Amino acid sequence: MLRHVPLLLGPAALVALFVTFGVGEILAVLGRADPRLLALALVCTVPALLLRSARWQVLLAKDGAPLGYGEITAVFAYAVFVGMPTPGRIGEFYKIVHLRGRGVPVGRALASVLLDRLLDVAMLFVVGAGAIALLLGGEDTWTAAWILGGFVLSLLVARAIACGTPGDVLGRLFAPVTPRRLADRIVAMRTDLCAALDDLGPREHLLAGGLTVLAWTTNYVAAFLLARSLGLPLSLVDVAGISAVGSLASFLPISVMGAGTRDLAVVALLAGYGVGRHEALAFSTLLLGFNVATALVCSYSVFSRHVRRRHDAKAPPTTDG
């Protein structure tokens, strides 16, 4: 019970913001939002999901996973639905369970999911670092460069530690505390993970990267439409940067769906653009609503799987000849 208490910090912060700023004033701002632009923003949830599913298919292609695009999209949508309310969206790693059931080695399944997540985080860091540079007016662009460079360096170090052969750092580090019955499995998983990373060539990396840019551009267009629905004087580039920083804040494991953490980041950034606190909190609330809408769209996967299982259970057995 107590281990779930940190997850309440974010929602508590959001409630505090509403109470401090005035619930009535924020609802008044939301009430003036253009419904046509809100509807267009919601439409963006579908192509963003399809693009991210296509990216995961690219990452799985080298493994020969026996999944068609329809199944990949359904599993991806289900994982997004499950992951939305979990800290850091860790629930999206459900995809590994499904791949294991389809005969994909756990190491290779883990590689595809990790790369899928890292591409998203890398995009957020790139756009977020750019937003910081713009907000600082070019006076301290080294801050953005250090943020981006530190992220890239951390990835390279993590790859070297996980898959580097000299000294087998991970093996020596965890060998004393690893039960013997698990040692072989861990070695096999690590081998499969590194092999999957090595199998992805330049073509797969470029294609996956391009799909990542397209998917997040779709999300940023949706966020721009949300901002315009409130009449905020922000460009697409401004909205993309603010949304990226807000998304990174939502990964903090002290909230559910980024409630509170995203809002604090968005309100602080919009203050630098001269946006009032009521409008800023209204915009961050719409971003939360967009995530909820995405989860609802993805919930169709859960519903369709349930209906399909019931249909298969009721279907009469087939007989030969």
Buried (B, 14 or more C-beta within 10 A) or exposed (E): EEEEEEBBBBBBBBBEBBEEBEEEBBEEBBEEBBEEBBEBBBEBBEBBBBBBBBBBBBBBBBBEBEBEEEBBBBBBBBBBBBBBEBBBBEBBBBBBEBBBEEEBBBBBBBBBBBBBBBBBBBBBBBBBBBBBBBBBEEEEBEBBEEBBEEBEEEBEEEEEEBBEEEEEEBEEEEEEEBEEEEEEEBBEBBBBBBBBBEEBEEEBBEBBBEBBBBBBBBBBBBBBBBBBBBEBEBEBBBBBBBBBBBBBBBBBEBBBBBBBBBBBBBBBBBEEBEBBBBBBBBBBBBBBBBBEBBBEBBBEBBEEBEEEEEEEEEEEEEEEE
